[in-house]
Amino acid sequence: MPKIRRSRPDETRRIIEIWRNAVDATHEFLTPEDRQTLDDVVSHFFPKVSFWLAVDGNDYPLGFMLIENGHMEALFVDPAHRGSGIGAALVRHGLAMHPQMTTDVNEQNGQAVGFLRENGLFADGAIGLRRAGQAIPADPPETCGWFSELDHFSVAPKR
């Protein structure tokens, strides 16, 4: 079972590495241009925020979650450690802090939709905010919500 703790500023490089590896493994629906645009946004945005990290016994980050005002903005696990309970542990941690936690998920990411359903969240309907071929904003708002420009489902805890 991973330990969950807050990130430190010196871990931003590892957090971005986890994000890149996870996106490359699960977001095949992104065009190369969209992937590069998101990478630029992440590289600018991630150093400004604090994450919840899942770390191993050596305190090495294996996954991360970003929650803002009870909304899970991001959840990514290093692909080398997928299926080992890291993502589920992060979701449980988020729900313990925010029992009414919500999130968004790319509708094209069937793995993520299934994972969220299995871990106490469910998709309540598609909200198409971005369609293929439309530009991803280069400058996200300074608040979270930077993934909300992608096609997604809104998800909330099962009742």
Contacts in CASP RR format, 6 or more apart in sequence:
PFRMAT RR
TARGET T0000
AUTHOR 0000-0000-0000
METHOD contacts of the structure
MODEL  1
MPKIRRSRPDETRRIIEIWRNAVDATHEFLTPEDRQTLDDVVSHFFPKVS
FWLAVDGNDYPLGFMLIENGHMEALFVDPAHRGSGIGAALVRHGLAMHPQ
MTTDVNEQNGQAVGFLRENGLFADGAIGLRRAGQAIPADPPETCGWFSEL
DHFSVAPKR
1 85 0 8 1.000
1 89 0 8 1.000
2 54 0 8 1.000
2 55 0 8 1.000
2 56 0 8 1.000
2 62 0 8 1.000
2 63 0 8 1.000
2 85 0 8 1.000
2 86 0 8 1.000
2 89 0 8 1.000
3 54 0 8 1.000
3 55 0 8 1.000
3 56 0 8 1.000
3 57 0 8 1.000
3 59 0 8 1.000
4 52 0 8 1.000
4 53 0 8 1.000
4 54 0 8 1.000
4 55 0 8 1.000
4 89 0 8 1.000
4 90 0 8 1.000
4 93 0 8 1.000
5 52 0 8 1.000
5 53 0 8 1.000
5 55 0 8 1.000
6 50 0 8 1.000
6 51 0 8 1.000
6 52 0 8 1.000
6 53 0 8 1.000
7 15 0 8 1.000
7 50 0 8 1.000
7 51 0 8 1.000
7 52 0 8 1.000
7 53 0 8 1.000
7 61 0 8 1.000
7 64 0 8 1.000
9 47 0 8 1.000
11 53 0 8 1.000
11 61 0 8 1.000
12 46 0 8 1.000
12 47 0 8 1.000
14 60 0 8 1.000
14 61 0 8 1.000
15 46 0 8 1.000
15 51 0 8 1.000
15 53 0 8 1.000
15 61 0 8 1.000
15 64 0 8 1.000
16 42 0 8 1.000
16 43 0 8 1.000
16 46 0 8 1.000
18 61 0 8 1.000
18 62 0 8 1.000
18 63 0 8 1.000
18 64 0 8 1.000
18 76 0 8 1.000
18 77 0 8 1.000
18 78 0 8 1.000
19 42 0 8 1.000
19 46 0 8 1.000
19 64 0 8 1.000
19 74 0 8 1.000
19 76 0 8 1.000
20 39 0 8 1.000
20 42 0 8 1.000
21 78 0 8 1.000
21 79 0 8 1.000
21 80 0 8 1.000
22 76 0 8 1.000
22 77 0 8 1.000
22 78 0 8 1.000
22 79 0 8 1.000
23 30 0 8 1.000
23 35 0 8 1.000
23 38 0 8 1.000
23 76 0 8 1.000
24 35 0 8 1.000
24 79 0 8 1.000
25 79 0 8 1.000
25 82 0 8 1.000
26 79 0 8 1.000
26 109 0 8 1.000
26 111 0 8 1.000
26 112 0 8 1.000
27 35 0 8 1.000
27 106 0 8 1.000
27 108 0 8 1.000
27 109 0 8 1.000
29 106 0 8 1.000
29 108 0 8 1.000
29 109 0 8 1.000
29 132 0 8 1.000
30 38 0 8 1.000
31 132 0 8 1.000
31 133 0 8 1.000
34 133 0 8 1.000
34 136 0 8 1.000
37 135 0 8 1.000
37 136 0 8 1.000
37 138 0 8 1.000
38 136 0 8 1.000
40 138 0 8 1.000
41 136 0 8 1.000
41 137 0 8 1.000
41 138 0 8 1.000
41 139 0 8 1.000
41 140 0 8 1.000
41 146 0 8 1.000
45 140 0 8 1.000
45 146 0 8 1.000
48 142 0 8 1.000
49 66 0 8 1.000
49 144 0 8 1.000
51 64 0 8 1.000
51 65 0 8 1.000
51 66 0 8 1.000
51 74 0 8 1.000
52 64 0 8 1.000
52 65 0 8 1.000
52 66 0 8 1.000
52 67 0 8 1.000
52 90 0 8 1.000
52 93 0 8 1.000
52 94 0 8 1.000
53 61 0 8 1.000
53 63 0 8 1.000
53 64 0 8 1.000
54 61 0 8 1.000
54 62 0 8 1.000
54 63 0 8 1.000
54 64 0 8 1.000
54 65 0 8 1.000
54 77 0 8 1.000
54 86 0 8 1.000
54 87 0 8 1.000
54 89 0 8 1.000
54 90 0 8 1.000
55 61 0 8 1.000
55 62 0 8 1.000
56 62 0 8 1.000
61 78 0 8 1.000
62 77 0 8 1.000
62 78 0 8 1.000
62 81 0 8 1.000
62 86 0 8 1.000
63 76 0 8 1.000
63 77 0 8 1.000
63 78 0 8 1.000
63 81 0 8 1.000
63 86 0 8 1.000
63 87 0 8 1.000
63 90 0 8 1.000
64 74 0 8 1.000
64 75 0 8 1.000
64 76 0 8 1.000
64 90 0 8 1.000
65 72 0 8 1.000
65 74 0 8 1.000
65 75 0 8 1.000
65 87 0 8 1.000
65 90 0 8 1.000
65 91 0 8 1.000
65 93 0 8 1.000
65 94 0 8 1.000
66 72 0 8 1.000
66 73 0 8 1.000
66 74 0 8 1.000
66 75 0 8 1.000
66 144 0 8 1.000
67 73 0 8 1.000
67 94 0 8 1.000
67 97 0 8 1.000
67 98 0 8 1.000
67 101 0 8 1.000
68 143 0 8 1.000
68 144 0 8 1.000
68 145 0 8 1.000
69 144 0 8 1.000
70 97 0 8 1.000
70 98 0 8 1.000
70 100 0 8 1.000
70 101 0 8 1.000
70 102 0 8 1.000
71 101 0 8 1.000
71 102 0 8 1.000
71 103 0 8 1.000
71 144 0 8 1.000
71 145 0 8 1.000
72 91 0 8 1.000
72 94 0 8 1.000
72 101 0 8 1.000
72 102 0 8 1.000
72 103 0 8 1.000
73 103 0 8 1.000
73 144 0 8 1.000
73 145 0 8 1.000
73 146 0 8 1.000
73 147 0 8 1.000
74 147 0 8 1.000
75 87 0 8 1.000
75 90 0 8 1.000
75 91 0 8 1.000
75 103 0 8 1.000
77 83 0 8 1.000
77 86 0 8 1.000
77 87 0 8 1.000
77 90 0 8 1.000
78 86 0 8 1.000
87 115 0 8 1.000
87 119 0 8 1.000
88 118 0 8 1.000
88 119 0 8 1.000
91 116 0 8 1.000
91 119 0 8 1.000
91 120 0 8 1.000
91 121 0 8 1.000
92 119 0 8 1.000
94 101 0 8 1.000
95 101 0 8 1.000
95 120 0 8 1.000
95 157 0 8 1.000
99 157 0 8 1.000
100 156 0 8 1.000
100 157 0 8 1.000
101 121 0 8 1.000
101 156 0 8 1.000
101 157 0 8 1.000
102 154 0 8 1.000
102 155 0 8 1.000
102 156 0 8 1.000
103 116 0 8 1.000
103 121 0 8 1.000
103 154 0 8 1.000
103 155 0 8 1.000
104 127 0 8 1.000
104 147 0 8 1.000
104 148 0 8 1.000
104 150 0 8 1.000
104 152 0 8 1.000
104 153 0 8 1.000
104 154 0 8 1.000
104 155 0 8 1.000
105 112 0 8 1.000
105 113 0 8 1.000
105 116 0 8 1.000
105 123 0 8 1.000
105 152 0 8 1.000
105 153 0 8 1.000
105 155 0 8 1.000
106 112 0 8 1.000
106 147 0 8 1.000
106 150 0 8 1.000
106 151 0 8 1.000
106 152 0 8 1.000
107 113 0 8 1.000
107 126 0 8 1.000
107 128 0 8 1.000
107 151 0 8 1.000
107 152 0 8 1.000
107 153 0 8 1.000
108 151 0 8 1.000
113 123 0 8 1.000
113 153 0 8 1.000
116 122 0 8 1.000
116 123 0 8 1.000
116 155 0 8 1.000
117 123 0 8 1.000
120 157 0 8 1.000
120 158 0 8 1.000
121 155 0 8 1.000
121 156 0 8 1.000
121 157 0 8 1.000
121 158 0 8 1.000
122 155 0 8 1.000
122 156 0 8 1.000
122 158 0 8 1.000
123 153 0 8 1.000
123 154 0 8 1.000
123 155 0 8 1.000
124 153 0 8 1.000
124 154 0 8 1.000
124 155 0 8 1.000
124 156 0 8 1.000
125 153 0 8 1.000
125 154 0 8 1.000
126 151 0 8 1.000
126 152 0 8 1.000
126 153 0 8 1.000
127 151 0 8 1.000
127 152 0 8 1.000
127 153 0 8 1.000
127 154 0 8 1.000
128 151 0 8 1.000
128 152 0 8 1.000
129 148 0 8 1.000
129 149 0 8 1.000
129 150 0 8 1.000
129 151 0 8 1.000
129 152 0 8 1.000
130 136 0 8 1.000
130 149 0 8 1.000
130 150 0 8 1.000
130 151 0 8 1.000
131 151 0 8 1.000
136 149 0 8 1.000
136 150 0 8 1.000
137 146 0 8 1.000
137 149 0 8 1.000
140 146 0 8 1.000
140 149 0 8 1.000
END
